[in-house]
Amino acid sequence: MAPEKTSKVKEIKETVSCAVEIIRQIKTPGVLESFGKVMDTGVIAKEIIEALKTPEMVKNIENFRIISENINESSTKMQNILKQLEATGIITETKGLVQSAKSTVDSIGTSQELHDMSTSIKDMFKSVKALVDGFRN
C-alpha cells in the first residue's frame, strides 16, 4: 500500500504546484490587464442589454420585425405577380415591342435625318393641299 499512497501524494503535490503556478500567472500584469478588459467589456455588454430593454428600444425592435415581415410579404407578392405576368406572355410581348421600337428608331437614323424626313412630308402635304385647292377653283 505504500507505493499507492506515495503516488497519491505525488499527484496532490503536482496539482498544488500547478495551482500555485496558475495563481502566480494570474498576478502578472498582462493577465490582470486582460481581466480588466474582460470586466470592462462585461459592463458595456450589461449596459447594452439594459438599453435594449427600454420601452423605446423594445418598440423599435418590434417595428423592425414588422417592417421585415412586410418586406418579405411584398417580395412574395411581387414574385407572384411576376409569375402571373410571365404566364400571360405580356412580358415576352413587351420585350418584342421594345426591340421593335428600338429597331425602328435605329432604322430611322439621326435626328437630322428625322427632321429632313418630317420637312419632306410636310412639303408633300402642302403640295397635295395646293393641288386639291387648284382643282376646287
C-alpha positions as CSV (number, residue, x, y, z in Angstrom):
1,M,0.0,0.0,0.0
2,A,2.9,2.4,0.4
3,P,3.5,2.8,-3.3
4,E,-0.2,3.8,-3.8
5,K,0.0,6.4,-1.1
6,T,3.2,7.8,-2.5
7,S,1.5,8.1,-5.9
8,K,-1.5,9.9,-4.5
9,V,0.7,12.3,-2.5
10,K,2.8,13.0,-5.6
11,E,-0.4,13.7,-7.7
12,I,-1.7,16.1,-4.9
13,K,1.7,17.8,-4.9
14,E,1.7,18.2,-8.7
15,T,-1.8,19.6,-8.6
16,V,-1.0,22.1,-5.8
17,S,2.2,23.0,-7.7
18,C,0.1,23.7,-10.9
19,A,-2.5,25.7,-8.9
20,V,0.3,27.8,-7.4
21,E,1.7,28.4,-10.9
22,I,-1.7,29.4,-12.2
23,I,-2.1,31.9,-9.2
24,R,1.3,33.3,-10.0
25,Q,0.4,33.8,-13.6
26,I,-2.9,35.4,-12.7
27,K,-0.9,38.1,-10.8
28,T,1.1,39.1,-13.8
29,P,0.4,42.5,-15.3
30,G,-0.7,41.1,-18.7
31,V,-3.3,38.7,-17.2
32,L,-4.6,41.4,-14.8
33,E,-4.9,43.8,-17.7
34,S,-6.8,41.2,-19.7
35,F,-9.1,40.5,-16.8
36,G,-9.7,44.3,-16.6
37,K,-10.6,44.4,-20.3
38,V,-13.0,41.4,-19.8
39,M,-14.6,43.2,-16.9
40,D,-15.0,46.4,-18.9
41,T,-16.5,44.5,-21.8
42,G,-18.9,42.8,-19.4
43,V,-20.0,46.2,-18.0
44,I,-20.5,47.6,-21.5
45,A,-22.5,44.4,-22.5
46,K,-24.7,44.8,-19.4
47,E,-25.4,48.5,-20.3
48,I,-26.3,47.5,-23.9
49,I,-28.6,44.8,-22.6
50,E,-30.3,47.3,-20.2
51,A,-30.6,49.8,-23.0
52,L,-32.3,47.2,-25.2
53,K,-34.8,46.6,-22.5
54,T,-36.1,50.1,-22.5
55,P,-39.7,50.6,-23.9
56,E,-38.4,52.7,-26.8
57,M,-35.9,50.1,-27.9
58,V,-38.5,47.3,-27.5
59,K,-40.9,49.2,-29.7
60,N,-38.1,49.9,-32.3
61,I,-37.2,46.2,-32.4
62,E,-40.8,45.3,-32.8
63,N,-41.1,47.9,-35.6
64,F,-38.1,46.4,-37.4
65,R,-39.7,42.9,-37.1
66,I,-42.9,44.2,-38.6
67,I,-41.0,46.0,-41.4
68,S,-39.1,42.8,-42.1
69,E,-42.3,40.8,-42.3
70,N,-43.9,43.4,-44.6
71,I,-40.8,43.4,-46.9
72,N,-40.9,39.6,-47.1
73,E,-44.7,39.7,-47.9
74,S,-44.2,42.3,-50.6
75,S,-41.4,40.3,-52.1
76,T,-43.6,37.2,-52.2
77,K,-46.4,39.2,-53.8
78,M,-44.1,40.7,-56.4
79,Q,-42.8,37.3,-57.3
80,N,-46.3,36.0,-57.7
81,I,-47.3,39.0,-59.9
82,L,-44.2,38.4,-62.0
83,K,-45.1,34.7,-62.4
84,Q,-48.6,35.7,-63.5
85,L,-47.3,38.3,-65.9
86,E,-44.9,35.7,-67.4
87,A,-47.8,33.2,-67.7
88,T,-49.9,35.7,-69.7
89,G,-47.0,36.3,-72.1
90,I,-47.2,40.1,-71.6
91,I,-43.5,40.3,-70.6
92,T,-42.4,38.5,-73.8
93,E,-44.7,40.7,-75.9
94,T,-43.4,43.8,-74.2
95,K,-39.8,42.7,-74.9
96,G,-40.7,42.2,-78.5
97,L,-42.4,45.6,-78.7
98,V,-39.4,47.3,-77.1
99,Q,-37.0,45.6,-79.5
100,S,-39.2,46.5,-82.5
101,A,-39.4,50.1,-81.3
102,K,-35.6,50.2,-80.9
103,S,-35.1,48.7,-84.3
104,T,-37.5,51.3,-85.8
105,V,-35.7,54.1,-84.2
106,D,-32.3,52.7,-85.2
107,S,-33.5,52.4,-88.8
108,I,-34.8,56.0,-88.9
109,G,-31.3,57.2,-88.2
110,T,-30.1,60.5,-86.8
111,S,-32.3,63.3,-85.6
112,Q,-31.2,65.4,-88.7
113,E,-32.5,62.6,-91.0
114,L,-35.7,62.5,-89.0
115,H,-36.0,66.3,-89.3
116,D,-35.4,66.2,-93.0
117,M,-38.0,63.4,-93.5
118,S,-40.5,65.4,-91.4
119,T,-39.9,68.5,-93.5
120,S,-40.3,66.5,-96.7
121,I,-43.6,65.0,-95.5
122,K,-44.9,68.5,-94.6
123,D,-43.9,69.8,-98.1
124,M,-45.6,66.9,-99.7
125,F,-48.8,67.5,-97.8
126,K,-48.6,71.2,-98.7
127,S,-48.2,70.3,-102.4
128,V,-51.2,67.9,-102.2
129,K,-53.2,70.6,-100.5
130,A,-52.3,73.1,-103.2
131,L,-53.2,70.6,-105.9
132,V,-56.6,70.0,-104.2
133,D,-57.2,73.7,-103.8
134,G,-56.3,74.1,-107.5
135,F,-59.0,71.6,-108.5
136,R,-61.6,73.3,-106.4
137,N,-61.1,76.7,-108.0
